[in-house]
Amino acid sequence: MKTREVQKETRDAVCDSISRVMGVDIMDGKRKRELVNGRMVYYALLRDMNYSWTSIARSIDKHHATIIHAYRAFEDLVSHD
């Protein structure tokens, strides 16, 4: 089964939206809380668009386990707020 890859245009559009709303560049590799939160939103948005963990990870140059962990942490944060 072939996974649907995240297109550059989709990645850029989602990154730009997050940048405008949150004021962060999620492509920056730093681990500041604001950047991590922005990446969590990115993962959640793409997952809601039915992209696989692997394709989301490839789009942002991370390991798929990182995406899964961050997505679960994001769900926990959202459910408790």
N, C-alpha and C positions, 0 to 999 in steps of 0.2 A: 504494500500500500504506500503510495507516494504522498508525502506530506505537502500541504499547501504552504509555500514560502511567503513570508511577509515581503511585499514589494517595497522598493525604495521609496516610492511616492507615498505609500501608506505609512511607512515608518516616519518619514519626514513630516507628514501632516499631523500625526499623533504627537510627535516630539515638539513641533511648533505650538500646538494647542496647549500642551502641558507647560511649555516655556512661558507662553503668554499668561496663563492662569496662575501658575505657581512661581514664576520668575526664576526657574532653574534650567540648566542645560543637562538633561539626563544622560547625554553621551559623555559627559565628564566622568572619569573613572574614580573620582574621589568618593569617600564614604561619609560625607557630611549628611546629617539627618535629613536635610531638605532635599538633597539629591536622591537619597535612598527612597524617600517618600514619593518623589516624582517617578522613579523607576517602578515602584510598586503600582502606581496608577497606570503606567504604561503597560505593565504585564497584565493587569486586570482588564484593561480596555481591549487589548489584543486577544486575551483568552475569551472574553465575551463575544468577540468577533469570530470565534471558533478556530483560532489558530492553535497549532500543537505547541507543547512545551518546547520541543526541539526547534521549531521554526522561529518562535519568539526569541529563544536563546541565540540562535544564529544572527538574528537581525540586530542584536545589540552586543554581540561578541561576549556572551556569558555561557556558562555551563547550564544545561537544562535543570539540574538539581537546584541551582541558585534561583532560577525562576520559580520553581515549585515552592521552595521554602519562602521566598518573598511573597508569593501569592497567598499562601496560607497565613502568613503573618499579617498581610493586608486584610484578609477576611476577618481575622481575629480583632484587629484594630477597629474595623468598621462595625462589627457586631457589638462591640462594647461601648461605642460612643453614642 
